[in-house]
Amino acid sequence: LAMHALLVVDLQREFVKDAAGKERYRKSLDYIEKNRNKYDCVIAFVYRNDGNPNMKRLVGWDDVSKPMELEFKPDRTYFHSGYSVHKHLIISESDTVDVLGFDTDACVLAACFELFDLKCNFRILSDLCWSSGGEAMHTCGLNVMGRQFGRALMESNV
């Protein structure tokens, strides 16, 4: 049976750094609440900085060792400590996955590359993504996604 899942990447208060981020965060929470019945499964990936020394060594970042509680209730929750989420993705080619979250230019982008390589049908809900690096980094992420994933980049129509 084909599954229709919502993949929520790092929709965490820790990544809300500006007014636009706060607006996208709230809009994303509203979308999850109002559209939950459209999905067979809501999967949350939560960033926890506890296992990848490259975040400190290469990126100089050591925040979020203890993530705050999520403001929505996913069906499944997985923690990750780098950009990749592939260890937990149990997706088949017949599944459809809608993606939203933070950071457009980092973990959301990485998740989309993984979905692409898993050959499943996916859609990036661009108006429900944002970057803690601000609008410029969000736009950079969208530009890469548009080039690499073409028609998968769309808006949620909320």
Secondary structure, DSSP 4 states (H G I P E B T S, - for coil): ---EEEEEE---GGG--SHHHHHHHHHHHHHHHHHGGG-SEEEEEEE--SS-THHHHTT-----SSPPPPSS--SEEEEESSS--GGG----TT-EEEEEEE-TTTHHHHHHHHHHHTT-EEEEEEEEEE-TT-HHHHHHHHHHHHHHHGGGEE----
